[in-house]
Amino acid sequence: MAPSLDALEHEALAALAQADTSAALQAWHGKYFGTKRAKGELERAMSAIASLSPAERPAFGRRANEVKQALAAAFEAKQAAVKEAELEAAMKAGALDVTLPGATIPRGRLHPSTLTLRRIIAIFARMGFEVYRSPEVETDEMNFGLLNMPPEHPARDMWDTFYTTQPGVLLRTHTSPGQIRVMRERSANGAQPIRVILPGMVYRYEQVTARSEMQFNQVEGLAIGRTITFADLKGVMAEFARHMFGSDTRIRFRCSYFPFTEPSVEVDVYWGLATERDRMITKGTGWLEIAGAGMVHPTVLRNGGYDPAEWSGFAFGMGPERQAMRLLGISDIRYFWQNDLRFLEQF
């Protein structure tokens, strides 16, 4: 059978020498190496190994591999030469003008959530807040226990949590665990005043709607001092709203409940009721919640290393996506994570 392989190699190389175009090369390759729909001459020749005796098969297999490798190498060399010749011919024929500008490369841009997050950070930076980063994968103790929510506390039902396979480890449901981390860090060598914001992604296992997502950014704020009152919290939130949305922005504070603050409030800005979509987003009230806030609970202060008899503070948490909806007129929070360029390229 070896002579038939020799003949096949000679025939294929002779045919390859006559192939002077890309189309001819493609046809040659399909004939000898096959296509998805049909076997090639080389594969059909190699199938003859089934009719050989066991003693003849090793030599036939080696020779078949030699022929296959030789044809493949010859094809690659001829293909490179033909492409170069075709390119040179096209340039001589004027099909390619090398003086024309190249294709425009699309420029990337910042995500609207990132743009809004940077704006929030800049506003609080002007008020003296620094950025503090905390991990997205947290322990149950940090995420709940030290924030005045021990095991089986009913307040835990406010968050639908993603737990990991490792006991006691979860994806943080809010950025509030960062409060404990920064307080313990700043109180390790004697309690110090704190004024920080803690931005980052949080995760909640809940239904995705036009106004809620299972993952979103959040910005936590924390201020600790010896004479901080609720009036300081109201002043900071009002100043933020004016810088974020305009000097004529209407805001309101509603009584609420959070286990890690007491008293607690929700902060709303007026969205309006101009359209049916506005009514859906604001639940018919015209107001959109942008933050939850309150005075830091004495238990949380104590867990962070601060004596509540000497220190007080306030905390708040807000979502940049909610801010972006109000700021940019976006009516559906689901747009942020659908990666639709028709949406993203608007910003």
Rosetta blueprint (number, residue, H / E / L):
1 M L
2 A H
3 P H
4 S H
5 L H
6 D H
7 A H
8 L H
9 E H
10 H H
11 E H
12 A H
13 L H
14 A H
15 A H
16 L H
17 A H
18 Q H
19 A L
20 D L
21 T L
22 S H
23 A H
24 A H
25 L H
26 Q H
27 A H
28 W H
29 H H
30 G H
31 K H
32 Y H
33 F H
34 G L
35 T L
36 K L
37 R L
38 A L
39 K L
40 G L
41 E H
42 L H
43 E H
44 R H
45 A H
46 M H
47 S H
48 A H
49 I H
50 A H
51 S H
52 L L
53 S L
54 P L
55 A L
56 E L
57 R H
58 P H
59 A H
60 F H
61 G H
62 R H
63 R H
64 A H
65 N H
66 E H
67 V H
68 K H
69 Q H
70 A H
71 L H
72 A H
73 A H
74 A H
75 F H
76 E H
77 A H
78 K H
79 Q H
80 A H
81 A H
82 V H
83 K H
84 E H
85 A H
86 E H
87 L H
88 E H
89 A H
90 A H
91 M H
92 K H
93 A L
94 G L
95 A L
96 L L
97 D L
98 V L
99 T L
100 L L
101 P L
102 G L
103 A L
104 T L
105 I L
106 P L
107 R L
108 G L
109 R L
110 L L
111 H L
112 P H
113 S H
114 T H
115 L H
116 T H
117 L H
118 R H
119 R H
120 I H
121 I H
122 A H
123 I H
124 F H
125 A H
126 R H
127 M L
128 G L
129 F L
130 E E
131 V E
132 Y L
133 R L
134 S L
135 P L
136 E L
137 V E
138 E E
139 T E
140 D H
141 E H
142 M H
143 N H
144 F L
145 G H
146 L H
147 L H
148 N L
149 M L
150 P L
151 P L
152 E L
153 H L
154 P H
155 A H
156 R H
157 D H
158 M H
159 W L
160 D L
161 T L
162 F L
163 Y E
164 T L
165 T L
166 Q L
167 P L
168 G L
169 V E
170 L E
171 L E
172 R L
173 T L
174 H L
175 T L
176 S L
177 P H
178 G H
179 Q H
180 I H
181 R H
182 V H
183 M H
184 R H
185 E H
186 R H
187 S H
188 A L
189 N L
190 G L
191 A L
192 Q L
193 P L
194 I E
195 R E
196 V E
197 I E
198 L E
199 P E
200 G E
201 M E
202 V E
203 Y E
204 R L
205 Y L
206 E L
207 Q L
208 V L
209 T L
210 A L
211 R L
212 S L
213 E L
214 M L
215 Q E
216 F E
217 N E
218 Q E
219 V E
220 E E
221 G E
222 L E
223 A E
224 I E
225 G E
226 R L
227 T L
228 I L
229 T L
230 F H
231 A H
232 D H
233 L H
234 K H
235 G H
236 V H
237 M H
238 A H
239 E H
240 F H
241 A H
242 R H
243 H H
244 M H
245 F H
246 G L
247 S L
248 D L
249 T L
250 R L
251 I E
252 R E
253 F E
254 R E
255 C E
256 S E
257 Y E
258 F E
259 P L
260 F L
261 T E
262 E E
263 P E
264 S E
265 V E
266 E E
267 V E
268 D E
269 V E
270 Y E
271 W L
272 G L
273 L L
274 A L
275 T L
276 E H
277 R H
278 D H
279 R H
280 M H
281 I H
282 T L
283 K L
284 G L
285 T L
286 G L
287 W E
288 L E
289 E E
290 I E
291 A E
292 G E
293 A E
294 G E
295 M E
296 V E
297 H L
298 P H
299 T H
300 V H
301 L H
302 R H
303 N H
304 G L
305 G L
306 Y L
307 D L
308 P L
309 A L
310 E L
311 W L
312 S E
313 G E
314 F E
315 A E
316 F E
317 G E
318 M E
319 G L
320 P H
321 E H
322 R H
323 Q H
324 A H
325 M H
326 R H
327 L H
328 L H
329 G L
330 I L
331 S L
332 D L
333 I H
334 R H
335 Y H
336 F H
337 W H
338 Q L
339 N L
340 D L
341 L H
342 R H
343 F H
344 L H
345 E L
346 Q L
347 F L
